[in-house]
Amino acid sequence: MSAKIYIPGDAGSVALGADKVACRMAETIAALGVEAQIIRNGSRGLYWLEPMVEVETEKGRVAYGPVKPSDVDKLLDGGLLDGADHPLCLGLTEEIPFLKRQTRLTFARCGITDPLSVSDYRNHGGLAGLENALGMKPQDIVAQVTDSGLRGRGGAGFPTGIKWKTVLEAQGPQKYIVCNADEGDSGTFADRMIMEGDPFVVIEGMVIAGIATGATKGYVYLRSEYPHAIRVMDRAVEIAREHNILGASVLGSDHAFDMEIRVGAGAYVCGEETALLESLEGRRGVVRAKPPLPAHKGFLGRPTVVNNVISLASVPVIMEKGAEFYRDFGMGRSRGTIPVQIAGNVKHGGLFEAAFGMTLGELVDDIAGGTASGRPVKAVQVGGPLGAYFPRELFDTPFDYEAFAGKDGLIGHAGIVVFDDTADMLKQARFAFEFCAVESCGKCTPCRIGSTRGVEVADNIRAGTDTENQITLMTDLCNTMKFGSLCALGGFTPYPVMSALTHFPEDFRPAPMSQAAE
């Protein structure tokens, strides 16, 4: 029986040298005449330890990392295939503290299975949710998703079941399921990880959504900056068709569902569902006025479900284990688990899936291990480039949609980016305006003009020109953008700006002359 060696093939691990490690491992194994199989799995999400090599042993998988190509020969000589001790040995993978503390529901298979093996997927619980759904009425599927408390994981937090119910009840000759995989927030990578590490769970979630709403066609709108995910998802769709997971008779049933992968050109605003639909239809990605909602008139004017990758990937476990099982995790109206993406100036950057309710301080200080620089944490931006900057005084805020909204913040796609005490918050506020100006679709005046004026005001504050009046003007600009913009790009840009101004006012005022001289 040949040994199984797992070396991640996802984009994050490849960027850190995983392909080179895999090539060196294959060459050395061949030269030694050792019977061993190299499986390119997805990443477990412990990116400070990538490339992480795992080997199957009688006790379970043993991990080594971070591994360089030059380490391979010594690892094999030292008993890698038997899980022997070594300076790079991390012990049993499941016992690594960062992993052991997680509650992995959506990411249960990521890093464990061969991403493109249907048998692997089935052996680890895959398709059980779809099989249950095939024996249910559409309205009962919708009720189960609604009762689970699942909310959109793309940022808005809208109840998934309500969206599905609207499409189910809508009339139309054709309905669609659209997966929003245009993951563009800074510090986020959960969508990419799941598509590259467990693509069938996304496909299964889309098929279930189709059965629940009467849709027979689906599209994944994937950003062009994700070539690895595009390749894996394209192949996964082909394999799903070969195994009747997709097609005219889903798993031999009376239900039909097929899907395609479509690649966007990389506009941030296309993460907004109506701009995404415009792009999907072949036009420039510009936000549509609502109503009508996409659930009534979406893709090609037909009833359409638009859900984020993680929202759809969370559905199979709900259909397998039931609404109550999923709802038991979390707090308040935030139910289930959330894959938090930890990035920026941290010791332990990666993906941490846990039930809603952990505090921001626990995530930053305990899970992430504080800053990589060793300096004090100054601010944490939660929710991407449109998210608020939280100071240490707010680190007791639990990870919960309503708790963050109550502190003038948002969870968004659950990316957190950590900054140490060298960060210049005026510069960060200017960046928020500049980002909005560059990425605006230009349809509404508050976003198009307000963001450009915001950059000018930030520059005036930096120059010390009439500082107090400029700060008042910045506040007025944010108020106009927040309440006058057509979509969240202009509407949420005030979050990072005003949080920086509110919590770090000293960065917006010129330093005293004596201090400046120093």
N, C-alpha and C positions, 0 to 999 in steps of 0.2 A: 504494500500500500504506500503510495507516494505521499510525501509531506505536502502540506498546503501552506504557502507563504502569501500573505496579503500585503500588497503595497498599493496605497491609494493612487487613483488615476484622475482625481478631480482637479480642477484648474488651480485651486489654492495650493494643493500639495505639489502639483507639477511645477508651479512657479517657484517652489522651494527646493526643487531638484529631484522629485520622485521618479521621473522618467529615467534619469541617469542612474539612480539607484536600482531601478528595475532592470535596466539593460546590463548593469554590472552583475547583478544577482543571476540573471539568466546565463551570462557568459561563464561565470564561475561555477555554477551548478553543472553546466554542460562539460566544462573542463574536468571537473571532479567525477563526472559520471554518476552524480547523485540523482535519485528519483525524487523529484519535487515539482509541484505545480505552482506557478505564480498567478495569483488572482488579483486583478486590478479593481479593488473595491472602491467605495466612496470614502471620504474622510470621516473620522469620528468627530471632527470639529475641534480637536486640540491642536491648534495651528502652531503654537510655540514648540510643539514636539514633532512637527512634520519635517521631513518625511518620516512617518512612523511605520515600522515594519512589524507585522504580527505573524506568529507561527502557531498552527494548531497543535496542541499537545493533549495528552490524556487528562490533564487537569483543567484544560480550557486554553483559550488563546493567551499567549504571552507576547507582550509588546516591547519593542526596542525603539529608541529615538531620542533626539533627531539623528537619523542615519545619513551619512555621506557615502558616496561611492567608494571612497578609500577605506571605509569601515567594513565593507562587505566581506572581504577575505578573512579578516580576523574574527568576525562574527561567526562565519561558517566553521572556521577552524576551532572556535571556542565552544561549539555545540549549539548553535542557533536552532537547528532543526529539532533539538530535544528541549528547547526552552531553557537552556543553561544560563547561569548567572554571567553577567558582563557589566562593565561600567555603564553601558547604554541601556541595560535591562530595566524596564519599568514595572516588571512583575505582571501578574494577571491583568489583562486589559480592563476587565470589569471592576477591578479593585482600585484603579487609579482614582484618587479622591474627586477630581473634576468630573469624572464620568459617574462615579458611584452616587453622588449627591443629586443627580438629575432624575427626572421622571420623564422618560422618553416614550411618548405615545406616537406622535407624528413621525419622529425620527427613530422609531424602534429598530428599523432594519438598516438605517444609513451607517455605512462603515462595516457592516456585518456580512451582507450578501454580495454576490456578484450582481452588479446593477442590471445587467442584461440577461439574467437567467430567470425564466419564468418558474422553473422547478424550485430554485432557491427562494423566489418570492412566495410561492405556495407553501413551502416547508416552514416559512417563518410567519405564517398567518395571512399572507396575501390572498386576495380574492374572496375571503370569507365574508367580508362586508357586502361585496357585490352579489354573491350567491344568496345572502339573506334578502337583499333588496329585490332580487328577481322574484321572490315569493311573496312580495308585498304589493299593496295598491300604492299608486303614486302619492295620494294624499297622506298615507300612513308613513311613507318615507319622509315626506316634508315635515310631518308632525314630529318624527323622531329627531330630525336635525334641529327643529325649532326647540323641542324640549331639552336638548343637550345644552342649550345656551351658547352654541358656537356663534361667534361674531367675526366679521371680516377681518382677517389678519393683515390686510394690505395697508391699513392705516385708519380708515374711517370707523371701524368697529361696528358696522351696521349688522343687525341680526341676519345670519345667512338664511335661516328658515323662512323669514318674512319675504326676502327677495325671491326665493324659490316658489313660495306660495303665489306671489303675484304673477310670475311667469306661468305657473301651472294653470291659473285661472284666466290668463290672457288668451284671446282668440287670435289665431293666425295660421296660415297654411304651412308655415315652417317656423320652428323655434331653434335657437342656438345656445350653446354653452361656450363662453369665451373665457379662457384662463389668462389672467393678466400676469405675465411673467416679465414685465418691463421693470425689473428691480433696479431702481436708479438712486435710491437713497445712499448717502455716504455712510460707511460703516455697516452695510447690510449685505448678507450673502446667504441667507437661509434658503431662498428660492433656488439659487444656483446649486447649493449643496444637495437639496432634495432631488432636483432634476438630474444631477450628475450621479448621485449615489443611490437613488431609489425611484427611478422614473415611473415604474408601473403604479406606484401609489397615486401619482398625479392622474394618470390615465384612468385608474379605477375610480377615483373621485369624480372625474368628469363623466364617466359612463353612468354612475349612480345619479348624478345631477340630471343627466339626460332622461333617464327612466323616470325620475321624480317629477319632471316638468313637461315631458312630452317632446323634448328636443332630440333630434336624431343626428345632429351635426355639431361638431365642436372645433374650436381653433385655439391653439396656444400662441399668444402674441409674445415672442421672445426677443429680447434686445440683441442687436448685432454684436455687442461687446462680449457676448457669451458663446464663443465658438464651440467650446467643449460641451456645453449644455445643449446647443443646437444639434450637434452630432449625436449625442446620446439619446436625446428625445426623438430625433428622426428615426434612429434604429429601433428604439423601444416601440414606436408606433407600428413599424413594419412587423416586429416580432408579435405584438399584440394582435395584429390581424391574422398572422399565421396560426395563433392559438385561439382564434374566435373570441377573444376578449373584445375586439372591435369587429364590426362588419354587419351584415344583414341579419345575423342571428347570434346575438351576444350569448356566449356559453350555451348555445343550442336552444335559446329561448325564442319567444316571439318578438323580442325587443331588438331594434336596430340602432346602432350608433357608430359613427365613424368620425375621425378627426384629422386635422392637419396642423403642421407647425408653420407659422408665419413669422418672418423676421422683420422687426422694425429697424428704423435707421438711427435710433439712439437719442430721440428727443425726450427730455425729462418729463415734459408735459403730457407725453403719451402714457404715462402712468395713471393719469386721470381717465376714467372709463370712457367718457364721450370722445375725448381726443384720440384715445386708443381705437375706438370704433371708426372714426374718420380715417385714421391711418390704415386700418384693416381693410377698409373699402377702397383704398388706393388713392386717397386724397391727403392733403397736408394735415398734419395733426393739430387741429384747432378745436378748442372746447366748444361744445354745443350748449345752448341755453336749455335749461330744464324747467318745467316739463316740455315735451314728454320724457318720461324716464326710459332708460334702456330696457327695463322689464316690460314696457309696453311697445316701444318702438326703438329697437336697438340696431343690431347689425342688419343692414339692408332694409331697415324699417320694420323688422320683425321682432317679436318678443325674445329677449335675450338675457340670460344670466351672465353677469360679468363678476367673476370671483378671482381672488388672488390665489397664487400657487399653494400657499400654506393652508388657506381655507379649504380648498378642494382636497389637499393631501390629508386633512384631518377628518374628512368624512368617512373613509373606510373603517377606521377604528370605532367610530360612533355606530356605524351600521353593524359591525361585528359584535361589539360588547354592550351596546345599548346606550340610550340617552342618559340614564341615571348614572352609569359608570363614569361617563365623561363629565357630567355635571357635578359629580362629587369633588372634582378638583377645582381649585380656584377660590375666589371670594366675591361677594356682592354680585354684580351683574357681569363680572368677568369670569367666565367658567372655562374649565379645561386647562390645557397647558399652553405656554407661549415660548417659542424658541428665541431666546434673547441672544443677540449677536454683539459680542464684546470686542471693541476695537479702539484704536487710538493709542495713547501712551499708557499701556498696561503690560504687566508681566505675563499674564495668561490670557491672550486673545483667542477667541473662538466662539463656538456655539454652545449655549447652555439652555437646555429645555427643562422647564420647571412649571409647576402650577402657579397661576397668578397669586400674588400676595407677598413674594419676597420683597424686602425693601431695597431701594436703590443703593443704600450703603452696604448691605450684604453683598450685592452683586459686584460693586466696585472694590471694596476693601477686602472682602473675604474670598469670593469666587475668582475675581480678576487679579487679586494679589496686590492691588495698588498700582502705582506708576512704574513703568520700566526704567524711568530716569532716577527713581528713588526720591524725587522731590514731592512735596505735598500736592494733593489733588486740588485744583482750583475750581474746575467746572466740569460737568458732564452734560453733553448734549444728547438728549433722548428723542428718537423719532426722525432722524435724518436731517438734512439741511434746513428743513422747516420746523425743526423741533426746538424747544426752549432749552436754555442753559440753566442747569440746576447747580446751586452752590452747596457746600457741605451742610449748610443749615437745613436743607430740604432732603437730606439723605435718608430721613426716616419715612419718606413717601413710599407706600407699597406699590408694587407694579400692578396697577389696576387702572382701567380706562377712566373711571370717575375720579379716582384719587389724583391722577395726574391732571385731569381737566380742572379739578378744584385748586390746583397750584399753578394755573395758567400754563400748563404743559400738555403734551400729547405723547402717547406711546408710539403711534405710527406703526411702522413695520418692525418695531422692537429692536432697533439698532441703538447701541449706546457708544458714544465716542468720548474718551476721557482726555482731559487736558491738565497739565500740571501748572504750577504757579508762575510759569514764564509766559503763559498765554496772554495776549493782548486782546481784551474783549471788545474794544472799539474796532479793531481790525476784523474780529469775527462778525460783528454787526455789519460792517461794510461789506464783508464777503456775502452775507445773506442777501443784501440788496443787489449786489453784483450778480450773484447766481440767478436771482429772479429776473434781472434784466436780460441776461444772456438766454435763459431758458423760456421766457414768456412767449406764448403763442401770438401775443399782440392784439388779441380780440377785444379786451376790455381796457379802458383808460387807466383805472387805478393801478393795475398790475404793470402795464406797459410804461406809463409815465412815472408812476409813483416810485418804482424800483430805481429808475435812472436818477430821479431827483434825490432819492435816498443816498445813493453813492456820492452825489455832490455834497449833500449835507454832512455825511460822515467825513469827507475830505476837509470841509470847512472846520469841523470840530477838531480834527487832527491839526489843522493849521492854527488853531486858537483864535479863529475869527468869530467874534460875537458869540461865544460858546453857549451861553444860557439860552439865547434866542434860537440858536440852531438846534439845541436839544429839544426845545418846545416844538419847533418845526418838525423834527424827526418824530416826535410823539404824535403830532397831528397827521403826518403822512401815514404812520402805521395804523392810526384809527380809520383813515379813509380806505386804505388797502384792505384792512380786516373786514370791514362791513360793505365795501363797494365792489370787490373783485368777483368775477364770475365763477372762479373755481378756487381750490385750496392753494394753488401756487402763490397767487397774490394774497389770498386770505390768510395764509399761515406764515408768510414771510415775517410779519410783525412778531411772531413768537420768539425767534432767536434774537431779534433786534431789541425788543422791549425787555426780555429777560436779562440780556446782557446789561442794558441800561439800568434796570431796577436793582439787580443783585451786585453789580460791579461798577457803581457810579464813578469811583475814583479813576477808572480807565478812560472816562469820557471828559475829564477835565484836565487842563494843562497842569503839569507838576510845578510846585513852587520853584522859584528861581534857584534857591540854594540846593534843592534836590536835583533840579535839572543840571546844575553845574557838576554835581557829583557823577 
